[in-house]
Amino acid sequence: MAKKGKRLDDAQQKIDRFQYYEPREALVLVKELAGAGFDETVEVAVKLGVNPRHADQQVRGGVVLPHGTGKEMTVLVFAKGDKAKEAEQAGADYVGGEELASKIQEEGWLEFDVAIATPDMMSTVGKLGKILGPRGLMPNPKSGTVSQEVDKAVKEVKAGKVEFRTDKSGNVHVPIGKVSFEPDQLEENFYGVMEAIINHKPSGARGQYIRKVSVSSTMGPGVKVSAQKAAAVTAAG
């Protein structure tokens, strides 16, 4: 544990904690400071000017990253009949109905990254709320995981779709790739996420929407990003 602390401390010494970096500069720094023995995930954290306790200020959505997440996603689909066949053909790893719900409820089986459901299956899936909800696995129409278009939903997840939602403090945390990605790839994924968050600005939000932004790797320190530059989504392309 002490070794990890020293590594993190050394990395923090290389960051000017009073500086707000350009997005690309920050991402390059994150790559340089990543020193774990595995391909760390790079994440963007955004503090939004919203109060999630109000229904009209909650932010939730999804976006397909231009260069994917660097992780192969395991997809479960709750569907039956033709929609089940559609899901299988689209590349879903697990497809089923009540039997999958029972396996989750009775055995605690959770060997999947994303759950998708057709609307007619939500009466079955709804019973799993206490299990899937806290883990961020509950299908939701706002994120596109409750849909009749299961073919599209599965292919988007497999192509690198990520979901985002505000926590109780109005923060959003979204993975944007791996430290092995090229700076251009991370930057394009970063702006893709920022654009999606901005496009999901709730009607009830007042004042400055993008308050704070930072990027970090799994085991690395956070690097502050200029909120103004981060919100300039057209800068990426």
N, C-alpha and C positions, 0 to 999 in steps of 0.2 A: 504493500500500500504506500509506503514511504517513497519507493521508487517512482510510482505513478505520480505522486504529489510533486516530486522534484521535476519530473518531465513537464508537467503542466505549468509549474512555476517558471521554468526556463522559457517555455513558449510564451507565457504572458509577458515576460520581460522584453520580448521582441515586438510587442504591440504598444502603440501610443494610445493609452486609454482615454485620452482627451480628444483624440482625432476621430472624425467621422469620414470613413474612407469611401472612395468611389466603389460601386459594386464589384467591378472587375478586380480592383486592387485588393479588396477584402477577400475575394474568392481565391486569388493567388496566394495571399497570406495564409488562408485556411489550409490550402494544399501544402504549403511549405512547412507549416507547424504541425501537421498530422504525423505522429510518430508511433502509432500503435502498430502491432504486428499483424494487422489485417486491413482490408480495404474499407476504411471508415465511411460512413454515410455523411453527406454534407446536408445541413438543414438550415432553413431560413426561419427566423422567428420575427414576427411582426406584432407590435403593440398597436391596437386600433382604438380610435376615438369613439368607442361604442360602449353601451351598457347592456351586456348580454341578458341581464335580468328582465329587460323589456323585450317582448316578443318581436317588436318591429325594429330591433337593433341587433338581432342575432345574424351572424355571418356563417354561411355554410355552402359549400359547393365542391366542384372537382375540376381538374384540368389535366389534359394529356400533355405530359412534358415532351418537348421536341426531341429530346435524346433519351427518354425513358428514365427509369430510376436506378438502373444498374442491378436491379434485383428481379429475379423471375418470380412472378406472383402466382400463388396457388388460389384458384377461384372456385367457389362453391356456388351453385345455382339451385334455388328452390323453384321448381317448375314441373309441369306434367304435360303429357300428350305431345303435341307438335312443338310446343315451346321447349320441352325437355330435349327433344331431338335437335332443335335449333341450337341450344346451348352446347350440346355435345359436339356438334359440327363446328361451332365457333372456337372450340378449344378449352371448354370448361373442364376442370379437373374432377369435380364431383357434381353430380346432378341427381336430384331426387326430391322427395316431398316429406311426408310424415316420418318415414324411416330415418331420414337424416336428422330431422328435428328431435326424434327420440334418442338418437345416438348422442347428440349434443347435450340433451337434457339429462339423460340417465347415466352416460359414461363420461361426460365432461370433455368430449372430443372436440378439439378446436384446431385441427391441423389444416388451416386455410388462412389466407391473408385478407380476402375480400369475400363477402357474401352478397349475392344478387338474388332478387326475387321478382316474380311476376306479381302483379296486383292481387290476383285471385289466391295467391299463396300466403298473403299477409296475415290471414286469420290463424294460420299454423305457425308462421314465423313470429307473430306477435307474442306468443307464449314464451319465447326465448329472450325477451327483452332484458331480463335481469342478468342473463348470462352474456349476451352479445353486446348490450348497450355499454357497460363499463369498459369494454375492450375495444370500442369503436368499430364493432363488426356488424352492427344492426343495419340492415338495408333501409335506405331512406330515399324518397323521391327527389329531395333537394340535391342530393349528390349523384343522382342518376342510377342508383343501385336498386330502385324499385321501378321496373320498366317492362313494358310489353316487348320492347326491342332488345331482347336478351342477346341476340347476335351482336349488335352494336356495343352493348354494355360490356360483354365479355372481351371483345376485341380491344376496346379502349383500355381496359385494365391490363390486358396482356401487353399492350403497346406502351404502357407507362403512365396510366392515369393515377393521379394522387387526389385524395380528398382533403379538405381543410374545414375547420370549424373553430369558432371562438371558444376558449375555455371560460371559466367563471370570472377571470380578470380581464377579459377582452383581448387575450393573446392568441395568435395563430402560429402553429409550428408545422412546417411542411418539408419533407425530404426533397432535395433537388438533384440528387445524384451521388456519386462516389468520389473520393479524393483521387482516384485513378482517372477520372474524366479530364479532358482537356479544358483549359480555362474558358474557351469559346463555348463549349457544351454546357458547362455550369452556368455561364452568364446567360445563355439563351433560356435555359431552364428556369433560372432565377427570374428573368423578366416575364416568362410565361406565367409563373405563379403570381407575381405582383400584378400583372394585368388582370388575371382572373379575380384576385382579391378586390381590386379596384372596381371591376365590373359588378361585383356582388355587394357594393356599398348599399347598406339598407336605407330606406327612406327616412327612418327615424334618426339617423346619425347627424350630429350637429358639430360644427367646428372642424378642426383638422382631423382628417380621417386616418392617414398614415402617420402615427406618432413616433414610433421608434422601430428600427430594423437592425438586425444583427445576423451574422452567419457563423456557423461553427461546424466542426466535424464531431463525430461521436465522442472522442476522448480529448478533443482540443478546446482551447478557450474561445469565447465568443469575440467576434470582431464587429465593431459598430459600423454601420453603413449609413451614409447620408440619406435621410428619409426623402428629401427632395429629389435626389438622383434616383433612388429606388422607385419612386412614383412616376418618374419620367419613362414610362414603358416604351415609348417610341424610340428611345435612345438605343435600343437593342437592334433595331432593324429598320 
